[in-house]
């Protein structure tokens, strides 16, 4: 028993070691920590860019009173330059109004680039029920902008807190509601010989 105690004390007090072995053990951990830190902050950088791009896009639409397909394509090109994470980031713009007679929000028009489908009156009702649509005057329009940006991590580090540990197919979505400066934002249908769409769709 005494020999065992002496051995444990000697082992505890022994300060000799091999630097090469210690380096071999520590280096992978240090590399993982460095790459994890890089990816972690890169994720927040992309998310911040996505939010800023959404705000800029909303400002673009708020300064107009009549837009068409060409404007929507130009807005997507601007979004691509602002996010620079994906060749074709997606977005959807919906103009809606408030109808006092039945206390509901009604779509005026909705268009998208890459989002799949346009927003409907049912979608607006769901947003209103969730408290996502602010009060507004029934004579004005509001513009609801939604953006979607895909993120691919430069390194597969297995970072645990995220839904997908390798950060593949991570999607950032942002939205913003803004009132047009002129009070209304209409859809230009002159190419088809129709008058601008400014009322409920």
N, C-alpha and C positions, 0 to 999 in steps of 0.2 A: 504494500500500500504506500509505503514511504517513497519507494522508487517511482511509483506512478505520479505522486504529488510533485516530486522533484522534476520529472520529465515535463509535466505540464507547466511548471514555473519557468523552466528553461525555454520551452516553446513560446511562452508568452513574452519573455524578455529578449528573445532572439530578434535582432534587427538586421540580420543579413538577408539579402535578396538578389534577384537577377533582374537588372533593368530591362533586358530584352524581353523576358517573359512578362514583366509588368506592362511594358509598352504594347506587347501583343494582346494582352487582355483588355487594356484600357482604350486603345485606338478605335476599335469598332464602336464602342459606346460614344466616344467623342464625335466620331463621324456621324452617327445616328442623331445625336443631339444637335449638331450643326445643321444637318439637312432638315430635321424636324422644325427647327426654329425658322429656317428659310421658308419652308413650305407654309408654316403656320402664318407668318406675316404676309406671305404672298396671297394667301386666301383672303385675308382682310383687305389687302390692296385691291384685289379684283372686285370684292363686294362693294368697297367704297366707290370705285370707278363706276360700277353698275348703278348705284344710287345717284351719283352725280350726273351720269348720262341721262337718267330718267328725268331729273329736274331740268336739265338743259332741253330735252325733247319737249317737255311740257311747256317751257318758256317759248319755244319755237312756235308751237301750235297756238299759244295764247295771243301771239302778236298778229295772227291772221284772222281774216273774216270769211275767206273762201279758199278751200284747198281742193286738190284733185289727186289723181293717181301719181302724177309726176312729183308732186310735193311729198307724198308718202314714200316714194322711192328715194328721194333726196334725203328725207329724214332718216331712212334706214342707213344710207351711206354715212350720214353724220354720226349715227349711233355706232356704226362699225369703227369709225375713226376714234370715237371717244372711249370705247371699251377695249379695242385692239386685242381682244382675247379670242375672237371668233370671226370667221369671214362673214357670216351672216347672222348677227344677233336678231332675235325676234322681238316684235312689239305689236301692240294693238292699241288703237285709239277709238274711243267711244264718246260721242257727244250726246248728252241727255238733258232733259229738262224736268221740272217739277210740275205736276198737275194738281192743282188745289181741289178740284171737284171731287176726286176720289183719294186724295192724299197719297199719290203714287209718283214714282219716277219713271219717265217714259223715254225710250231711246229715240233720238233724232236720226242718227246714223252711226254706223260702226264699221271700221275697216281694219284689216290686220296684215302684217307681213310676217308669215311663218308661225303664227299662233294657232292655226288650225281652223278656228271658227270665230265669227263675230259675236259680240256680246248681245244678249237678248233682254227683253223686258223682264223675263223671269230671273235672269242673272242679276239685274238691277234690284229686283225685289229682294233677292237673297242678300245682296250687299247692304241694302237698307235695313233689313231685319237684323243684320249683324252689327249695325251702327257704323258702317263704313262710309256712308254718304252724308255729307254735311247738309244742314238746312240751306235752302236757296230760294230766290225769288222765282215765281212761276213764269216771269217774262224773260228770264235769262237762260243761258246755256252753261253747262259745266263740261269740262273736258277731262275724261278719265284715261290716263296713260298707263299702260302696263308694258314692262320690258322683261326679257328673259335672256340671260347670258350663260353659256356653257363654260365650265372651267375644267381644265385637265392639269393635274399637278405635274411639275417637271420631274419629280422623283416619287417613286413608290416606297414610302417609308413606314406604312402601316400605322398611321397616326390614329389612335383609338377613338377620340371623342367624336369623330365624324361618322356619318351614317355608313359610308363606304370607306373602308380603311385605306384604300389606295387613292382615294379622292377622284376616281374616274367617274365621269358623268355627273359631276356635282353641278347643280343648276342654281343660279341666283335669280330671283324674281323680285322686281321692284314695281311699285305703282305710286301714282300721284294724281290728285284732282286739282284742277286749276280753272279759274273763270277766264274766258276770253276777254281781252281788254275792251273790245267793242261790244261785249255782252252776248254776241252770237258767233257761232262758227258753222258755216254752211258747207255742204258738199257740192262741188261743181259738176254738173251733168251736161254742160254745153256741148261736149263731144257727141252726145247722143241726141242733141236737139231739145233737151228738156231744161226746165228752169232749175235753179239751185235747190237742193234739198235742205230746207231750214226748219221743217216741222216734224212732228212725230213720224217715225218710220214704221 
